[in-house]
Amino acid sequence: MGRFATTVDLYEQFRPPYPAAFFREVAQRLALTKQHALIDLGTGPGLLALGFADYVGRIVAVDPEPNMLAAARQTAEQAGREVTLVEGRAEDLPESIGRFDLVTIGRALHWLDESTLGPLFERLVAPGGVVAICASGSVTDGRNVWLEEYTAARRDWSDKNLWSESRSGQRVHRELSSLLQGTAFQAAEMIRVESVKQTSVADLAQRMLTFSSSSPAVLGEKVEPMLRDVEVRLMPMSRDGVLTEFVVSTAEIVRRR
């Protein structure tokens, strides 16, 4: 069982979303058309792949977790979108998969073998194509007044080793330029879109279960105590059990040097 096997049903519902304005802005900045092909690595339930569906002509979505691909398939069918789903690791994709005008990677970036990024991009990115390293999360500049307490709760309830890995993953996003040193690619620009949403305290508690370090498989019988603890921590900061969440969605664009 993969580390996200027990988070599939929760992931799309409770993680900070990519708003429609994000996909529209990225598509405009990259001048995407229906002549372009996209491959999404570590697609999960297909949030990025399907978000760009209005702007490209062909989509391939890759993930090693069968349950995540099943969720992506269901979402694609409900949306009436045609997506080619590939089960496996991005690093193991065959040459026959072809080349793409846009390679997208979301939260899966830190699970990829860093030493393979250069060769992987070289194989997948078509001439003139780009890689978009995407992320969406709560802003950390103080506007989300509840975030510090929420992060403390995450730390307290997480498996310590998996928590350390997740923090390392955040550093991977911050240190992309250094990861690309010695490759034919470089970080070229950052596209940033902010949005605001109302998020219930109960939903933020459920969001804890979408992280690999505090998934249902990790917590086991501690799921209910964790949910109660998070709600107790956050409720005093809420208005009738609802918090304002400022979300930032980013796409770091990587091009050939």
N, C-alpha and C positions, 0 to 999 in steps of 0.2 A: 504493500500500500504506500502510495506517495505521501509526502508530508502535507499536501493540500487536499488529500482525498476526502477528509471530513469537513472541509470548508466550502465545498462546491455550492451547496444550496444557499449559503450565507453571503458569499463573496460579492455577487452582483448587487444584492439588495442593500448591503450595509457599508461597503467601501465608498470613500468619497468619489463621486462620479466625474467623468469627463463631460462637460456641458456641450451642447450642440455648437455653441459659439467657438469652442476650442477647435473642433474638427473643421469648421468653416474657415477659421483664421489660418490654420495650418495649410489647408487645401489652397487657399488664395495665395499665401506666401510662396508655396511651392509650385503654383500654377498646375495643379493636378487636373487631369482630364480622363475621360473614359478610355483613352488609348493607353493609360498607364496600368501597370500591374503592381500589386502590393503583397508582401509576405509579412506576417506577424509572428514573431518568435516568442514562445512562451505565452501563447494567446489566452490561456485560462478560459473563462467563459466567453471570450471573443469580444470584449468591450472595445478594444482599439480596432480590430479588424472590421467589425460591423459599424463602428462609428464613422469610418472612412468610406463605407460602401457607396454613399451617394456621389463620391468624387473620383472613383477609379473604376476600371472596367473588369479587372480580375483580382480575386483575393485567394490567397493560400494562408491557412492558419495552422501553426505547429505547436504541439504541446506533448510532454511525456505522460501526462495524467489522463487516462481514458475518461474518467468522470467529468473532467473539465471539458474535454472535447464533446462529450455527450451534451453538456449544457450549452456549449457554443452551437452545436448542431440544432438543438431545439430552438434557441433564440433566432438563428438564421432562418429556420423554417417559418417561425412565427412572423418574421419580418419580410418573408418572401425574397430572401437573398440567397444567391448561389455562392457558396464558399467551399473550397477544397480543403478538407481537414486531413492533417498528417499527424499520426501518433509517433512520437520519438523526440530525441534531443536535437536541438538546432545544430549542435556540433557534428551530428551524425548524418545530416542531410546529404543525399547523393548529388553528384554533379548534374544528374538528369533533372533535378528540380527546376533548373533554369536560373535566369537572372531577373531582377525586379527593379522597377523604377523607384520604389519606396520600400525600405525594410524598416519595420517598426518593432520596437522592443519596449515593453512597459516595465512593470515591477519585477519581471523575470531577469533583468540585466545581471543582478548580483548572483544569480544561480549559474550563469554561463562561465565556462572556463576562460579566465582572462587571457591566457596565452593563445587562445584560438580566435580572439576577436578579429585581428587583422586578416588572417587567412579566410575566416568565415565571411567577412564583409567583401573581400576580394572575389570570392566565388559567387556571392548572391547579388551584389550591386551592379546593375547594368551601367554601361557608359552614360554619364550624365545623371545617374541616379544618386539617391541620398539615403542615409539612415536617420531615423527619428527616434531618439531615446526619450520616451514619454513618462511622465509621472503626474499624479494628481493627489493632493493631500491638503490637510488643514494648514493654513499659513501659520508661521511660527514667530511672527513679529509682535505678539502681545494682543492682537485683536481678538483671538479666541481665548477668552479669559479662563476658560475651563481646561485648556489643553495641558498645562503643567500638571494639574492633578490627575488628568486622564493618563498622561505618560507615566506618572508615578504608579498608578494602578496597573498599567501594562507591565511595568518592570516587576512589580510585586507578584503578579500572578503568572508570569512567564517562566518557562523552563530557562534556566540561566544560560546554558550553552546555546540554545536556539535564540535567545534574546541577544546574545553577543553577535551571532551571525546576522541577525536582522539589522543591528546597528552598523555592522560592517557593510551591509548592502546599501545603506544610506550613504556611506562614504564613497562607495563605488560610483554612485550618481554624481557626487560632488567632485570626484577626482577623475572624471572621464578623460580629460586632456592628457593626464599622465598615463592612463591606461593605453592610450592610442600612440604613445611615443614608440618610434621604431616601426610603425605601420604606414601604409600608404594613405591613411585617413586622418582627418583632424576635425575637431569641433569647430563649426563655422559660425553658428548663430543660435540664439535662444528665443523661442517663441513662448510668450507667457500670457495666459488668460485667467483673470480672476472672476469668481462668481460667489454669490452668497445664497445660503440655503438655511432653512429652519430644520434642525435635527433634534429628534426627541432623545431624552436621556436613556430611554429604553433601547433605542436603536444604537446609540453609542456603546452601551453595554454589550449588545449583540455583536457589534463590530469587533470587539475583542476576540471573538471566536473565529474571525476570518484570518487572523495572523497565525503563521505556522508555529510561533512560540507559545501561543495560548489557544490552540485549536481544541475542539472537543476531544480529539484523540489524546492530546497532551494533558488536558485538565481532568478528563474522566469524571469522577464523582464530584469534582470541585466546580463544575460548570455553574450550578445554581448559586452556591456561595459567592462565586466571582461576580455573577450578574447582580446579586443583591448589593455587594460591596461597591461596585462601580456606581450603581444608582444612588446609594447613600452618599458617596463622595460628591457626585455632580448635582444632585437635586437642589442643594441650597443656592447654586449659581444659576438655576434655571428660572424661567417664568412659566408656571403651570406645567413643568416637566419638559419644556422645550428650550433649546439653546440655539443661538445664532452661530452658524459655522461659516467662516470665510475660507474658501477653497481656492487654491492656485493650481492650475493645470499647465504643465510645461512640455515643450518639445525641444530638445537640444538637437540641432541639425548637424550631422556629420557628413562631410564631403571628402572626396579625394583631394590630396594636396596638389 
